[in-house]
Amino acid sequence: MPGDRAESRPKTHNMGKKQMIYGFHPVEEALKTGKALDRIFASNTLNPKTQAELHKLSRTHNVGVHYVPAPKLKRLSPGNHQGIIGFISPVEFVPLESFIQGLFESGKTPLLAVLDGVTDVRNFGAICRSVECMGGHAIVIPLKGSAPVQEDAMKTSAGALLHLPIIKVKSLKECITYLNNSGLQTLAFSEKSTQALNEIDLKLPTAMIFGNEDKGVSHSIAELSSQQVKIPMQGVTDSLNVSVSVGIAMYEVSHQRNHK
């Protein structure tokens, strides 16, 4: 493994808006001491032993590892990165199961936004802002294939990320199954659905699933959902920006729950 124990204290560097930690042992130490990492970039030329150790570490701490060409790491790093860079998250992530249980135990009616393949940082930040403003309890994102939770997202969210729990899960399929079994209705948004959102009883515990603008909610996730729904539209344009869709959907929930 790169580095030695004498180098194990986390070394951080602020590069623009991204705070990073370099080297296997500093990354390991940061995770063990409770530092939240959004993701890890590792050289695709790491030796197999280090890759195995990194894979085990990432699974233990629920952090995604992205293997990239060594030149990309060199562009990110001002010095010796030892083949591994950890990106520090500006927020802490919360576990799904205990969070849902806590909502029910406190007498709240869960309202979650689940993001499937939303990778644009600004869209993610705008979504966080809408969810927090409209009284949503949390956002769920997958371990891989999601926008990085970093300072650009914080800025676009207008600080909402500081007040909104973010749940990062290893498998969206397992997450949707868990939510279904926990008594939440899981609504997957699709332009092809014939069921309008405003016809759904949103006073029930609800998780709304949104996909990216190119592909929408993936077929496998949509199949697991309780129901597929759409936002009714009147104009010629037949699609909405995902952050706009989330804002409209969250407002409909707020309207149903707060206007009797």
PyMOL commands that set and color helices and strands:
alter all, ss='L'
color gray80, all
select helices_A, chain A and resi 5-7+24-32+48-61+70-76+96-105+121-133+151-156+160-162+172-181+197-199+219-224+242-258
alter helices_A, ss='H'
color red, helices_A
select strands_A, chain A and resi 12-15+18-22+37-43+64-68+84-88+111-116+138-142+166-169+185-189+206-211+227-229
alter strands_A, ss='S'
color yellow, strands_A
deselect
rebuild
show_as cartoon
